[in-house]
């Protein structure tokens, strides 16, 4: 996927949907063996379906001038990692990709918040939510139309005789409400 670097930098400066400090490492699985480096502490910002990450400078402050990298969250699976060596961990994997993005947070609560935010960020998830909302609106419209379009109610108020070409017909007089 190709991106305009300057535009992505501008997007990374927008208000985040969720952001926090996480430990991160990329794990590549090749024929059952995992090749990986150690964790690195980074600052992550979730904006739409883009997960930007930033380094910390030598003073321990976040260097927000330019992201170190970005992960596009389409067709991703976010899952809890129950690895005993890494507490409070979760991962993001993509279909057909041998890489796993492994994250470690400082608490179970932070892991839960990240997982919810990441799952909601996918365009596929947003499409599902839009579809559910459209179905709910359609059902409410049908119910409302059923209540409003019950048709005219006719109430008999008596009888009258109508002459039609020499024959007389008795018709109940009806009033529309």
N, C-alpha and C positions, 0 to 999 in steps of 0.2 A: 504494500500500500504506500502511495507517495503522498507527502504532505509538503506544504509550503512552510519552511522552518519559521519564518517571521510571523506568519499567522498563528502557528501553534504556540509561539512564545506569547503572543497577545492573548490567546485563549487561556494560557496558563496563569495569566495575571487576573483573570476574572474571579469573582466570588466563588468559593468552593462549595459544593454540595456537602462535602465532608472532608476533613483533613486532620492529620495527626502524625505523630512520630511512630515509625515502625522499623523493625529490623527486617532486612530483605536479602534473599539470595536466590539465584536462578539455578535450578537443578536440571541437568540434561541426562536423560535416561537412554543409554545405548545398550541394546541387547541384554536387558536385565540389570546392568551395572549402572550406578548413578555416578556422574562426574559433577562435582560441585566445588565451589569455593566457600569461604566462611561468610557469615552474615555481615552486612554493612548497615549501619544506622542511617536512615534517610527520612526526609519529610515528604509525605504523600498528600496530594490534593486530588480529590475526585471532582471533576467538572464534566457534567453530562455523562457520556460514556467513555471518557478519557481519564486515565489515572496517570497523573504527572508525578515525577519524583525529583527531589532537590537534595543537594548535598548541604552539609553544615560547613561553615567556614572555620578557620583556625581558632576563632573566639567562641565557637559553639552556637553561633547564630545561623539561622536558615538563610542560604543564599538564593533568594527568590528572583534574581535577575534573569536567570536562564535555567530551564529545567535540565536535569541530567539525562532524563529519558521519559518515555511515555509508553503506556500500555493501552491499546484499544481493546475494550471489553466485549466486543461482539463475538458471539458463538463461544463464550467462555463458561466454565463451570467453576463455581466457588465452593470449596468444601473445607470442612474442619479437618485438621491434621491431628491425629492421635499418636504422634511420635513421642516416645518417652524422653528423648534427648532434647526436644524443643517444646517447652510448655507454652501455652497460649498461642498456638500456631494455626494458620489456615493457608490454603493455597488457591491459586488460579491456574487452571489448565485449559488448553484449547484442543479442539478436535484435530487429530492428525499431526499434532506438534509434539515432538519428543521433550520439549522443555516444560518444566513446572516452575511457577513463580511461587516461592515459599516466603511467607510473612510471619513474623513473631511480634506479638503485642505485649504490653505490660500487664494486662489483666484479661480475665474471661469476658468481662463486660465490654471492653474495647474490641475484642475479637467479634463478639455478637454484633456490635454496631457496624463494624466494617463489613461483615458478611451481608447484613441486611442492605446496607448502602450499595455495595457492589452488585448484588443480585438485582436491585431495582434499577441500576444504571444501564443495563443492557437495552438496546433498542427493541429486541425481541420481547423483553418483559414489558416495555412500554406499549408495544403494539397489542399485547395480550390485555393489558389494563384498559386501553382505549376500546378494544372490542367488547370487554365486559361492561364498560360504561355505556357504550352505544346500545348494547342489548338491554341494559337496565332502563335507559331512556325510552327505548322502543316499547318496552312492556308498560311503563308508566303512561306513555302516550295512549296506548291501546285502552288501558283502564280508564283514563280520563275521557277519551272519545266515547267509550261505552257509556259513561255516565252522562255526558253532554248530548250525545246524539241518540237519545232514546226515541226520537221521532215524535210527531204530534200525537197527543192523546185526545181521542174523540169521546165526547160525553153526550149521550142522548138527552134531549130536552123536551121531547114530545113528538107528535106525528103531524104530518101535513099531507094533503093530497095534491098531486101534480098531474095536470092534464097533458097528455102527450098524443097528439094526432087523434083525438076522439076517445082515447082510453084513459082511464084514471088509474094512477098508481099511488099506493100509500108508501111514503118514504119517511123514515125517522129523521127528524131534523137533528143534525149533529153540530156541535160547536168545537172548534179547534182551540186548544190551549197551548 
